[in-house]
Amino acid sequence: MKYFGWLIATFAAALASEPSWAQCSLASFDRAQPAALTGSVDLNGESFSYGSDVDHVNNHTTVWNYVENKSQNRNLIVSWPKGLITLNIFNPLGPGAVACKVFTVAGTYNDDVDYDATLKYGSANYEQPASVYAPRATDSPSPSIAKSTIDVNYVDNSTIKDVHIESYFEIEDGKIVSANISATGGYYIGISSPDNIWSDATKYELLESAKLKNIAAGISEITSFGGDPSRVRAFLNYASVPEGQMLYVNGPLENFAIGERASSMSPADIVVFDSDRKPILRSQIALPNTKIEQ
């Protein structure tokens, strides 16, 4: 199963009617055919449900993955790599809480199912068979748009906290025309291995834009960014994220790198850190690929 060129939507106007996913409400989950791929677990002291859905609504296609902790008194440790949701022992999913990953795509059809999307849960890493709707490889249209939303309620020292992340990028005629990324509540977004996707010019534009807006941003070894390197390494190992450099930003950035040449949208691993620089979760967003021949 290929994953190149995903997280892409082809119609800019369609996103104007996209619903708000704040608070990760499941009220609108599975709004249309095909039926969602869902499952539940009530074993090994854990109780949770999970699902993956693709809907063709308002002229665009949305994939939505979620994990819901059904327990009212236990935290949930879960790693679902293909569902793009990972919460480890340091910051688990709280009792009754939901983690969501929602993104627009192109080239996803009703029968595009990856049946080999096992998730792991609990401190013993119990395995649970699962399936996800898997966007297929497509050529990037022009314009191409990538929008991604991540909402998670997690536990930090017995306190329930929320993290909300949004990204929106648009390429038209081979150039970036819109580039926005934000995380609420003082969270850092760390883009893993940025050299694989972004040119030096793109990284420079982001860092300069952040500097002008007094937003903390920079490039750092991912293990030395956090206050406790051993904790960061444990998280990276659990979340299957390689060590190396990351580009981080702490605040909303809008319209950086406008006019930069870009070949396509490419998936990029991100690690989210809290305001104390503790790693919270791992997921993916789509970024315009500017690592192209000039």
C-alpha positions in Angstrom: 0.0 0.0 0.0 1.5 3.4 -1.1 1.1 6.5 0.9 2.7 9.1 -1.5 0.7 12.2 -2.4 -1.9 11.8 0.3 -3.5 14.4 2.6 -4.4 16.3 -0.6 -7.7 17.9 -1.5 -8.4 19.4 -4.9 -11.0 22.1 -4.3 -10.2 25.2 -2.2 -13.8 26.3 -2.0 -14.8 23.0 -0.3 -12.9 23.7 2.8 -15.0 26.8 3.6 -17.8 24.4 4.7 -15.6 22.0 6.6 -16.9 21.6 10.2 -15.0 22.5 13.3 -13.3 19.5 14.9 -12.5 21.2 18.2 -13.1 19.1 21.3 -13.0 16.0 19.1 -16.7 15.4 19.1 -17.8 12.1 17.5 -21.3 13.4 16.8 -20.5 13.8 13.1 -18.5 10.6 12.7 -19.6 8.4 9.8 -21.8 11.0 8.2 -22.1 9.2 4.9 -21.3 6.0 3.0 -19.1 4.0 3.1 -19.6 2.5 6.6 -16.9 3.3 9.1 -14.4 0.6 10.1 -14.8 0.3 13.9 -13.9 -1.9 16.7 -13.8 -2.1 20.5 -11.7 -3.7 23.2 -12.8 -4.7 26.7 -9.9 -6.9 27.8 -6.8 -6.8 30.0 -8.3 -4.1 32.2 -8.8 -1.7 29.3 -12.0 -0.5 27.6 -11.9 1.6 24.4 -13.3 1.9 20.9 -11.6 3.0 17.7 -12.6 3.7 14.2 -11.6 4.9 10.7 -14.0 6.5 8.2 -13.9 8.2 4.8 -16.8 10.5 3.8 -17.4 12.3 0.6 -19.3 15.4 1.8 -19.5 19.0 0.4 -17.5 18.1 -2.7 -14.4 16.9 -0.8 -13.2 13.8 0.9 -12.3 13.5 4.6 -10.6 10.7 6.5 -11.2 10.6 10.2 -9.5 8.2 12.7 -10.3 8.1 16.4 -9.6 6.3 19.7 -12.1 6.7 22.6 -11.2 5.7 26.1 -14.4 4.1 27.5 -13.1 3.7 31.0 -14.2 6.3 33.5 -11.3 5.7 35.9 -8.3 4.4 33.9 -5.9 6.1 31.5 -5.2 4.5 28.1 -1.8 4.0 26.5 -2.3 3.5 22.8 -0.1 3.3 19.7 -1.9 3.2 16.3 0.7 4.1 13.7 -1.5 3.8 10.6 -4.3 5.6 12.4 -1.8 8.4 13.1 -2.6 8.4 16.8 0.1 7.6 19.5 -0.1 8.4 23.2 2.5 6.9 25.6 2.7 6.1 29.3 3.9 9.6 30.1 0.8 11.3 28.6 -1.9 8.7 28.1 -5.5 9.3 26.9 -7.6 10.3 29.9 -10.7 8.5 31.2 -13.7 9.1 28.8 -11.4 11.1 26.5 -11.1 11.0 22.7 -8.1 11.4 20.3 -8.9 12.3 16.7 -6.9 12.7 13.5 -8.9 14.3 10.6 -7.5 15.2 7.2 -8.6 16.0 3.7 -7.5 13.7 0.9 -7.7 13.0 -2.8 -7.7 9.6 -4.5 -9.4 7.7 -1.6 -12.2 5.3 -2.7 -14.6 3.3 -0.7 -12.6 0.1 -1.0 -9.2 1.5 -0.2 -8.9 -0.3 3.1 -5.6 -1.3 4.8 -6.5 -4.3 6.8 -3.0 -4.6 8.4 -3.3 -1.6 10.7 -2.7 -3.2 14.1 -2.8 -1.0 17.2 -1.1 -1.7 20.5 -2.5 -0.7 23.9 -1.7 -0.9 27.6 1.6 -1.1 29.3 2.2 -4.6 28.0 1.6 -3.5 24.4 -1.3 -5.9 23.7 -2.1 -6.1 20.0 -5.5 -5.5 18.5 -6.3 -6.1 14.8 -7.6 -2.9 13.1 -8.2 -1.5 9.7 -8.0 2.1 8.3 -9.1 3.8 5.2 -5.8 4.4 3.4 -5.4 7.1 0.8 -3.9 5.9 -2.4 -1.1 7.4 -4.4 -2.2 10.1 -6.8 -0.6 12.8 -8.9 -0.8 16.2 -7.4 -3.4 18.4 -9.1 -3.1 22.2 -9.4 -4.2 23.7 -7.2 -3.5 21.1 -4.4 -4.5 21.7 -0.9 -3.6 19.8 2.3 -5.5 20.4 5.5 -5.0 18.4 8.7 -6.5 18.7 12.2 -5.4 16.9 15.4 -7.4 17.0 18.6 -6.4 15.1 21.7 -7.4 15.1 25.4 -4.5 13.6 27.4 -3.5 13.3 31.1 -0.5 15.2 32.6 0.1 14.7 36.3 -3.6 13.8 36.8 -4.8 16.9 34.9 -6.7 16.6 31.7 -5.3 18.8 29.0 -6.2 19.5 25.4 -4.1 19.9 22.3 -5.4 21.2 19.1 -3.3 21.5 15.9 -4.2 22.7 12.4 -2.2 23.0 9.3 -3.2 24.3 5.9 -1.0 24.4 2.8 -1.8 25.1 -0.9 0.2 24.8 -4.0 -0.8 26.4 -7.3 1.2 26.3 -10.6 4.1 24.7 -8.8 4.4 27.4 -6.1 3.3 27.8 -2.5 0.4 30.2 -2.3 -0.7 29.5 1.3 1.2 28.0 4.3 -0.3 28.0 7.8 0.5 26.0 10.9 -0.7 26.4 14.4 -1.0 24.8 17.8 -3.0 26.2 20.7 -2.0 26.4 24.4 1.7 26.9 24.0 2.5 23.6 22.4 5.5 23.1 20.1 5.2 21.4 16.8 8.4 19.5 15.8 8.7 18.5 12.2 11.0 15.5 12.1 13.8 15.3 9.5 12.8 18.6 7.7 15.7 18.2 5.3 13.8 15.4 3.6 11.0 17.7 2.5 12.1 21.3 2.7 14.8 23.3 1.0 17.2 25.5 3.0 15.2 28.5 1.6 11.9 27.2 3.0 13.3 26.6 6.4 14.9 30.0 6.4 11.6 31.6 5.4 9.8 29.9 8.3 12.4 30.9 10.9 12.5 34.5 9.7 8.7 34.7 9.7 8.6 33.4 13.3 11.4 35.9 14.3 9.4 38.8 12.9 6.3 37.7 15.0 8.3 36.9 18.2 7.4 33.3 17.9 9.9 30.7 19.2 11.2 28.5 16.4 14.5 26.8 15.5 16.2 23.6 14.5 17.4 21.2 17.2 18.3 17.6 17.7 15.0 16.1 18.8 16.6 14.3 21.8 18.2 17.5 23.2 15.1 19.7 22.7 13.2 18.2 25.7 14.3 18.7 29.2 14.9 15.0 29.9 16.7 13.2 26.9 16.0 9.8 28.4 12.3 10.5 28.4 12.4 11.8 24.9 14.2 8.7 23.7 11.7 6.5 25.4 8.9 8.3 23.7 10.6 8.2 20.3 11.1 4.5 20.7 7.5 3.9 21.6 6.2 6.1 18.8 8.6 4.7 16.2 10.1 8.1 15.4 13.8 8.2 14.4 16.3 10.4 16.3 17.7 13.3 14.4 17.0 16.9 13.7 13.6 18.6 13.9 12.3 22.0 13.0 10.1 23.4 15.8 7.7 26.2 16.1 5.7 27.5 19.1 2.8 29.5 17.9 0.7 30.2 14.8 2.5 31.0 11.6 0.7 32.3 8.5 1.8 32.7 4.9 5.5 31.9 5.2 7.5 30.7 2.2 5.0 32.2 -0.3 6.2 31.8 -3.8 8.6 29.0 -3.1 8.6 26.3 -5.7 7.0 23.0 -4.6 6.5 19.7 -6.4 3.8 18.1 -4.4 2.4 17.5 -0.9 4.4 14.9 1.2 3.6 13.4 4.6 5.9 14.4 7.4 6.2 13.0 11.0 5.6 15.5 13.7 6.2 15.3 17.5 4.2 17.6 19.7 5.8 18.9 22.9 4.1 20.8 25.7 5.2 24.2 27.1 7.7 22.4 29.3 9.1 20.6 26.3 7.9 17.2 27.2 6.9 15.0 24.2 3.1 14.5 24.1 2.1 12.8 20.9 3.3 11.7 17.4 1.3 12.2 14.3 1.7 13.3 10.7 0.8 16.4 8.6 1.2 17.1 4.9 3.8 19.7 3.8 4.6 21.1 0.4 7.8 19.4 -0.9 10.3 22.1 -1.8 13.3 19.8 -1.9 13.3 19.8 -5.7 15.8 20.6 -8.5 16.2 24.3 -9.0 
